[in-house]
Amino acid sequence: MTTSSQLRLLVFALCGLTLVSLVINMNVAFNVRESVKPKKISSILHQEMSQMLQNLYRTWQFQQSAKNKDYPDDLPQGHMIHQFTDTTHAASSPMLNDSLNEAPFLFHKNFTPSFILGKGRFEPVSVVIGIPSVKRADIDYLTNTLTSLFNNMYPANEDNVSIVVFLAETDQEYTTAQIKKIYENFPYEVNSGLIQVITPPVNFYPEFDVLPRTLGDPQDRVKWRSKEVLDAAYLMFVCRNKAKYYLMLEDDITALKGYISYLMEFAVEREKDEYIYLSLAKFNSIGKLFRTSTIPKWTSYLMTFYNNKPVDWLMSDYVNIVSCHPEMKPGDCQTRMNQMKPQFHVGLFQHIGKKSSYPGKTQSITDGKFAKQDPHSNPHKNPVAQVSTNFNSGDQSSAESLYNDSGGINQHFFVSESKENDHLTVRLETATEISKILLKTGRGNNDRYCENCAVTEVLSEGATTYTPCSYTSSNGFSVCRPNHVIEAFRVRNTQNIEQNVWFSMLYVQT
């Protein structure tokens, strides 16, 4: 954690660097005074001073955040890439083209999360999934939602996806418990960078209890829906530079198998079309896919009118504003609005939460078009190989079926009690350069390998002995990255295993 003295040094350094930049710009401006108008010189000075104050203000906010939040040190922490972007950096990266000039007031707000679980992705990917999550009385849907998203995402898609869960509560005891629970249930996904979990910035929320009452709603409902809008807007904004597309979800959904493949195909199909967002589910604000370049406008709009209407009503109003003009006939306006939010022909996500985050409210509406199509086929095939094992199957499953499933999560291999040096061996038909061998075991927290109970070993091309590559973690998975040509690999017990082991995935990436 950054100390107070270090922060003071940082402040002084920022001041010094900004003043140097100011002097340089003044010198440049005055040297070209014949061609630069006085007003332009004044504008340059104003921009430099404004930037210096913004840098100082955000540094102070970071210090306040460090003082007010004290999360466990034993959890893997990360960062959110490119929190603040201005037009000077936009040209250098196609992902950083959002230009905060379209929503300048956003640049002055503190959007730095108080805590970030997981390192995330260091480079932008194709799609980032945003999931705001809040506390509900006596029930938690988030774990089931994440399980569905992970289980229905093929491993071949994982490297091109990022998931960000926003625990939108200021109760640190609650958020700490949720963070630990997520890491315990999904350690592979956290450590691989697939998922990050964030908590609200310090002093982000307004005083909800004094908000003006709107729509005739009682004060507690105004507070609930206003916060829901702010949560959605905040999460969109901090995710905007993590991917080309942003997928808006909620914490109480289930997904169709292969949903990432489906949504990316739909996005590519519509890539040259004009649209506001792509709709992948009919229920409220679930399953809306945005181009991240449009997010600053969305965030500015939502944060301006957060107190006026629920988030789905505001989204509908935005579509109307962009699509229609006052002289259009109602029917023509509706047609245009539908064109600006293309609907995928089936629902990729289903709402499963019966208990709303608003106390006493139940929600039984579902998407009638969900899963009306077969799951998307697995885009990946493991290399052709011969599979053998001396493990004893506890049911009718086989190691060969597990391997040929290629990480599709349609097959398993159930192993009863086994001994030290028992193994599952995969001999490739042709020696191949392999980049990753992913092994997952377990059904939830049951029937999985213990820490160091098994090792993935590789037989390099021309070698006569296997060499260790990766041992199983305490959560029953291992990731081996050979990054060279191998003839075979095997999963071998390092000790006697008295409990059952459920092999749920064996994925090989070339």
Secondary structure, 3 states (H helix, E strand, C coil): CCCHHHHHHHHHHHHHHHHHHHHHHHHHHHHCCCCCCHHHHHHHHHHHHHHHHHHHHHHHHHHHHHHHCCCCCCCCECCCCCCCCCHHHHCCCCCCCCCHHHCHHHHHCCCCCCCEECCCCCCCEEEEEEEEECCECCECCHHHHHHHHHHCCCHHHHCCEEEEEEECCCCHHHHHHHHHHHHHHCHHHHHCCCEEEECCCCCCCCCHHHCCCCCCCCHHHHHHHHHHHHHHHHHHHHHCCCEEEEEECCCCEEECCCHHHHHHHHHHHCCCCCCCCEECCCCCCCCEEEEHHHHHHHHHHHHHHCCCCCHHHHHHHHHHHHHCCCCCCHHHHHHHHHHCCCECCCECEEECCCECCCCCCECCCCCCCECCCCCCCCCCCCCCEEEEECCCECCCCCHHHHHHCCCCCCCCEEECCECCCCEEEEEEEEEEEECEEEEEECECCECCCCCCCEEEEEEECCCCCCEEEEECCCCCEEEECCCEEEEEEEEEECCCECCCEEEEEEEEEC
